[in-house]
Amino acid sequence: MTISFNDFLSQMLDNPALLITTILTLGVVLVNGWTDAPNAIATCVSTRAISPRSAILMAAVFNFFGVFIMTIINANVAQTIYNMVDFGGDSKYALIALCAALFAIVVWATAAWYFGIPTSESHALIAGISGAAIALQGGFNGINGAEWIKVIYGLILSTVLGFGMGWFTVKSVEFICRGFDRRKTNRFFQGAQVCGGAAMAFMHGAQDGQKFMGVFMLGIFLANGQSSVSNFVIPIWLMVLCSVVMALGTSIGGYKIIKAVGMDMVKLEKYQGFSADLSAAGCLLLSSLTGIPVSTTHTKTTSIMGVGAAKRIRSVNWGKVNEMVLTWVLTFPGCGLIGLIMAKFFIWIF
């Protein structure tokens, strides 16, 4: 099942519930671009391989290609998020709960951005809708365990594999280039790092773009009283819309996150930045093809940690890492609790 752009506009103008859901969903996508998408371009900006403005434009273009191409190849990530929770048969209360979850995600992500800490919007999304489902169902009956276990797999994949591939990739690059002239390799890796940043932006669109489009489609169906749609086709207009809004978010407030990930955690050289981008993009590609929702934030930052640790452990600013890890740990219970409370509050009001 799908929906055309003209039908969507017509329904949104006639249905205030769909209008509110659309505004909140696009708000979450904007915040994702604001706080999560900058991770993709953090390293190539921090090493001055490309200017921030050009990097943001590049991220916008490749986010769209990532959403478009990967959705055609494999839309399992979107389906996983769509099927992760069951809001019950009452589409009215289900839509209220979904709006509460989206509101919770915006609150959580904005607070993390204020402190300059890169939080995972993927995990905030999963936690928020799970908390809302628990509030609506009065227990864990609304949680689809088979889909939720993929989140655990993704958490392990993004952390362990991200760090390991970062370490292995940079060691391999150092071994291959050990006899080369440093000035020549710097010129090569400057261009290579731009390509690496483009690959990361592509994979960010493939992962996070699909997640939020899955929620967008859920909101459209619920607003139309359809609570039992099990399969859907993501329309091209939605891919374009999410990509543009995500790029807008990156241009508004991405520098804090770029600084935290690309500068404060580890001081990177161009070949190290390329290694981090290459390893993180590889992890995201693997997870997207297998339909496992992972955090682009976790994957990119752990890859950078692995690259820094390959040089020496003290190269990593573990104080900044501790801040990030604490935020990651708190995201599930914190955003889940906000989603639960807001869902109960919204249901009580409406």
C-alpha positions as CSV (number, residue, x, y, z in Angstrom):
1,M,0.0,0.0,0.0
2,T,1.2,3.6,-0.7
3,I,-0.1,7.1,-1.2
4,S,0.4,9.7,-3.9
5,F,1.5,13.3,-3.1
6,N,-1.8,14.8,-4.3
7,D,-3.8,12.4,-2.1
8,F,-1.5,13.1,0.8
9,L,-2.0,16.9,0.5
10,S,-5.7,16.5,0.1
11,Q,-6.0,14.3,3.2
12,M,-3.7,16.6,5.2
13,L,-5.9,19.6,4.5
14,D,-9.1,17.8,5.4
15,N,-7.7,15.9,8.4
16,P,-6.2,18.0,11.3
17,A,-4.8,14.8,12.9
18,L,-2.8,14.0,9.9
19,L,-1.6,17.6,9.7
20,I,-0.4,17.5,13.3
21,T,1.3,14.1,12.8
22,T,3.0,15.4,9.7
23,I,4.4,18.5,11.5
24,L,5.7,16.4,14.4
25,T,7.2,13.7,12.1
26,L,9.0,16.4,10.0
27,G,10.1,18.0,13.2
28,V,11.8,14.7,14.2
29,V,13.4,14.4,10.8
30,L,14.7,18.0,11.1
31,V,16.1,17.2,14.5
32,N,17.7,14.1,13.1
33,G,19.5,16.3,10.5
34,W,20.3,18.7,13.2
35,T,21.9,16.2,15.6
36,D,22.6,12.9,13.8
37,A,23.4,13.6,10.1
38,P,26.4,15.8,11.0
39,N,28.2,12.6,12.2
40,A,28.4,11.6,8.5
41,I,30.5,14.6,7.6
42,A,32.2,15.3,10.9
43,T,35.6,13.8,10.0
44,C,36.0,15.3,6.5
45,V,35.1,18.8,7.9
46,S,37.3,18.5,11.0
47,T,40.4,17.6,8.8
48,R,39.5,20.5,6.4
49,A,39.2,18.1,3.5
50,I,36.0,20.0,2.5
51,S,34.3,23.2,3.8
52,P,31.3,22.9,6.1
53,R,28.9,24.4,3.5
54,S,30.1,22.1,0.7
55,A,29.9,19.2,3.1
56,I,26.3,20.0,4.1
57,L,25.3,20.2,0.4
58,M,27.1,16.9,-0.2
59,A,25.3,15.3,2.7
60,A,21.9,16.5,1.4
61,V,22.5,15.0,-2.0
62,F,23.9,11.7,-0.8
63,N,21.3,11.4,2.0
64,F,18.6,11.4,-0.8
65,F,20.5,8.9,-2.9
66,G,20.9,6.7,0.2
67,V,17.2,6.8,0.9
68,F,16.2,6.3,-2.7
69,I,18.6,3.6,-3.8
70,M,18.7,1.5,-0.6
71,T,14.9,1.6,-0.3
72,I,14.5,0.2,-3.8
73,I,17.1,-2.5,-3.0
74,N,15.9,-3.4,0.5
75,A,13.3,-1.6,2.6
76,N,13.5,-4.0,5.5
77,V,14.8,-1.3,7.9
78,A,11.6,0.8,7.4
79,Q,9.4,-2.3,7.8
80,T,11.3,-3.2,11.0
81,I,10.5,0.2,12.6
82,Y,6.9,0.1,11.3
83,N,6.3,-3.3,12.9
84,M,8.2,-2.8,16.1
85,V,5.2,-1.8,18.2
86,D,1.5,-2.5,18.2
87,F,-0.6,0.5,19.2
88,G,-3.8,-1.6,19.3
89,G,-6.9,-1.6,17.1
90,D,-8.1,1.9,18.0
91,S,-6.5,4.2,15.3
92,K,-7.5,7.4,17.2
93,Y,-5.6,6.5,20.4
94,A,-2.8,4.9,18.4
95,L,-2.3,8.2,16.5
96,I,-2.3,10.1,19.8
97,A,0.4,7.8,21.2
98,L,2.5,8.1,18.1
99,C,2.3,11.9,18.3
100,A,3.4,11.7,22.0
101,A,6.4,9.6,21.0
102,L,7.4,12.0,18.3
103,F,7.2,14.9,20.7
104,A,9.4,13.0,23.2
105,I,12.0,12.4,20.6
106,V,12.2,16.1,19.7
107,V,12.6,17.0,23.5
108,W,15.3,14.5,24.1
109,A,17.3,15.3,20.9
110,T,17.1,19.0,21.4
111,A,18.4,18.7,25.0
112,A,21.3,16.5,23.8
113,W,22.1,19.0,21.0
114,Y,22.1,21.9,23.6
115,F,24.9,20.2,25.5
116,G,26.7,19.3,22.2
117,I,26.5,15.5,22.8
118,P,25.8,13.3,19.8
119,T,22.8,11.2,20.8
120,S,21.2,8.5,18.6
121,E,18.0,9.5,17.0
122,S,17.5,5.9,16.0
123,H,17.4,4.7,19.5
124,A,15.4,7.8,20.6
125,L,12.8,6.9,18.0
126,I,12.7,3.2,19.0
127,A,12.5,4.1,22.7
128,G,9.9,6.8,22.2
129,I,7.4,4.7,20.2
130,S,8.0,1.8,22.6
131,G,7.2,3.9,25.7
132,A,4.0,5.2,24.0
133,A,3.0,1.7,23.1
134,I,3.4,0.5,26.7
135,A,1.3,3.4,27.9
136,L,-1.4,2.7,25.4
137,Q,-1.5,-1.1,26.0
138,G,-0.9,-0.9,29.7
139,G,2.1,-3.2,29.5
140,F,4.6,-4.8,27.2
141,N,2.0,-6.5,25.0
142,G,2.5,-3.7,22.5
143,I,6.1,-4.5,22.0
144,N,7.1,-6.8,19.1
145,G,10.0,-8.8,20.6
146,A,11.0,-10.4,17.3
147,E,11.6,-6.9,15.9
148,W,13.1,-5.4,19.1
149,I,15.8,-8.1,19.2
150,K,17.1,-6.6,16.0
151,V,17.8,-3.4,17.9
152,I,20.0,-5.4,20.3
153,Y,21.9,-7.0,17.4
154,G,22.3,-3.5,15.9
155,L,23.7,-2.1,19.1
156,I,26.3,-4.8,19.3
157,L,27.1,-4.5,15.6
158,S,27.5,-0.7,15.7
159,T,29.6,-0.8,18.8
160,V,31.9,-3.8,18.5
161,L,32.2,-4.0,14.7
162,G,32.5,-0.3,14.3
163,F,35.4,-0.1,16.7
164,G,37.1,-3.2,15.3
165,M,36.8,-2.2,11.7
166,G,38.1,1.3,12.5
167,W,41.2,-0.2,14.1
168,F,41.7,-2.7,11.3
169,T,41.1,-0.3,8.5
170,V,43.6,2.4,9.7
171,K,46.2,-0.2,10.5
172,S,45.8,-1.6,6.9
173,V,46.1,1.9,5.4
174,E,49.2,2.6,7.5
175,F,50.8,-0.7,6.3
176,I,49.9,0.0,2.6
177,C,51.2,3.6,2.6
178,R,54.3,3.1,4.9
179,G,56.8,3.8,2.2
180,F,55.0,6.6,0.4
181,D,55.7,10.3,0.4
182,R,53.5,11.9,3.2
183,R,52.7,15.0,1.1
184,K,51.4,12.9,-1.8
185,T,49.3,10.7,0.4
186,N,47.8,13.7,2.1
187,R,46.6,15.0,-1.2
188,F,45.2,11.6,-2.1
189,F,43.4,11.2,1.2
190,Q,41.9,14.6,1.1
191,G,40.0,13.6,-2.0
192,A,39.4,10.1,-0.6
193,Q,38.0,11.5,2.6
194,V,35.4,13.5,0.6
195,C,34.4,10.3,-1.0
196,G,34.3,8.7,2.4
197,G,32.1,11.5,3.7
198,A,29.8,11.0,0.7
199,A,29.6,7.3,1.5
200,M,28.7,8.0,5.1
201,A,26.0,10.5,4.1
202,F,24.6,7.8,1.6
203,M,24.5,5.2,4.3
204,H,22.9,7.6,6.8
205,G,20.1,8.2,4.4
206,A,19.8,4.4,3.9
207,Q,19.5,3.8,7.6
208,D,17.9,6.8,9.3
209,G,15.9,7.9,6.3
210,Q,14.2,4.6,6.2
211,K,13.5,4.6,9.9
212,F,11.7,7.9,9.8
213,M,9.8,7.2,6.6
214,G,8.5,4.0,8.2
215,V,7.1,6.1,11.1
216,F,5.8,8.7,8.6
217,M,3.8,6.0,6.7
218,L,2.5,4.6,10.1
219,G,1.2,8.1,10.9
220,I,-0.5,8.5,7.5
221,F,-2.3,5.1,7.9
222,L,-3.4,5.8,11.5
223,A,-4.7,9.3,10.6
224,N,-6.9,7.6,8.0
225,G,-8.2,5.0,10.4
226,Q,-6.1,2.2,9.0
227,S,-4.4,0.4,11.9
228,S,-3.8,-3.0,10.3
229,V,-1.7,-2.2,7.2
230,S,1.2,-4.7,7.3
231,N,3.0,-3.9,4.0
232,F,3.6,-0.6,2.2
233,V,5.6,1.0,-0.6
234,I,7.5,4.3,0.2
235,P,6.6,6.9,-2.4
236,I,9.4,8.9,-4.1
237,W,7.9,12.3,-2.9
238,L,8.4,11.1,0.7
239,M,12.0,10.3,0.1
240,V,12.6,13.7,-1.4
241,L,10.7,15.5,1.5
242,C,12.6,13.7,4.2
243,S,16.0,14.3,2.5
244,V,15.4,18.0,2.1
245,V,14.2,18.5,5.7
246,M,17.1,16.5,7.0
247,A,19.5,18.6,5.1
248,L,17.9,21.8,6.4
249,G,18.4,20.5,10.0
250,T,22.1,19.8,9.3
251,S,22.6,23.4,8.0
252,I,20.9,24.9,11.0
253,G,22.7,23.3,13.9
254,G,25.1,20.6,12.8
255,Y,28.4,22.3,13.8
256,K,28.2,21.4,17.5
257,I,28.0,17.8,16.7
258,I,30.7,18.0,14.0
259,K,33.0,19.6,16.6
260,A,32.2,16.9,19.3
261,V,32.7,13.9,17.0
262,G,35.3,15.2,14.6
263,M,37.5,17.4,16.8
264,D,37.0,16.9,20.5
265,M,37.0,13.1,20.7
266,V,40.1,12.3,18.6
267,K,42.5,14.6,16.7
268,L,42.4,13.1,13.2
269,E,44.7,13.3,10.2
270,K,43.2,12.9,6.7
271,Y,44.1,9.2,6.3
272,Q,42.6,8.5,9.8
273,G,39.4,10.3,8.8
274,F,39.2,8.3,5.6
275,S,39.6,5.1,7.6
276,A,36.9,6.0,10.0
277,D,34.5,6.9,7.2
278,L,35.2,3.7,5.3
279,S,34.8,1.4,8.2
280,A,31.6,3.1,9.5
281,A,30.1,3.1,6.0
282,G,30.9,-0.6,5.6
283,C,29.1,-1.4,8.9
284,L,26.1,0.6,7.9
285,L,25.9,-1.1,4.5
286,L,26.0,-4.6,6.2
287,S,23.2,-3.7,8.6
288,S,21.0,-2.1,5.9
289,L,21.3,-5.1,3.6
290,T,20.3,-7.4,6.5
291,G,17.5,-5.2,7.7
292,I,19.0,-4.5,11.1
293,P,18.3,-0.9,12.4
294,V,21.6,0.5,13.8
295,S,22.7,3.9,15.1
296,T,24.7,5.9,12.6
297,T,26.0,7.9,15.6
298,H,27.2,4.8,17.4
299,T,28.8,3.4,14.3
300,K,30.7,6.5,13.3
301,T,31.9,7.4,16.8
302,T,33.0,3.9,17.6
303,S,34.9,3.7,14.3
304,I,36.7,7.0,15.2
305,M,37.5,5.5,18.6
306,G,39.0,2.4,16.9
307,V,41.0,4.6,14.6
308,G,42.4,6.7,17.5
309,A,43.1,3.6,19.7
310,A,45.1,2.1,16.8
311,K,47.6,4.9,17.2
312,R,47.6,4.8,21.0
313,I,44.9,4.5,23.6
314,R,45.6,8.0,25.0
315,S,44.9,9.5,21.6
316,V,41.2,9.2,22.4
317,N,39.6,11.8,24.7
318,W,37.9,9.3,27.0
319,G,36.2,12.0,29.0
320,K,34.3,13.0,25.9
321,V,33.6,9.3,25.1
322,N,32.2,8.8,28.6
323,E,29.8,11.7,28.0
324,M,28.6,10.1,24.8
325,V,28.3,6.6,26.3
326,L,26.3,8.0,29.3
327,T,23.9,9.7,26.8
328,W,23.6,6.4,24.8
329,V,22.9,4.4,27.9
330,L,20.2,6.9,29.1
331,T,18.5,7.2,25.7
332,F,16.4,4.0,25.9
333,P,15.0,4.5,29.5
334,G,15.0,8.3,29.3
335,C,13.3,8.8,25.9
336,G,11.1,5.7,26.6
337,L,9.9,7.2,29.9
338,I,9.2,10.6,28.2
339,G,7.2,8.8,25.5
340,L,5.2,6.9,28.0
341,I,4.4,10.0,30.1
342,M,3.6,12.1,27.1
343,A,1.3,9.4,25.7
344,K,-0.7,9.1,28.9
345,F,-0.9,12.9,29.1
346,F,-2.0,13.3,25.4
347,I,-4.6,10.6,25.8
348,W,-5.9,12.3,28.9
349,I,-6.2,15.6,27.1
350,F,-7.7,14.3,23.9
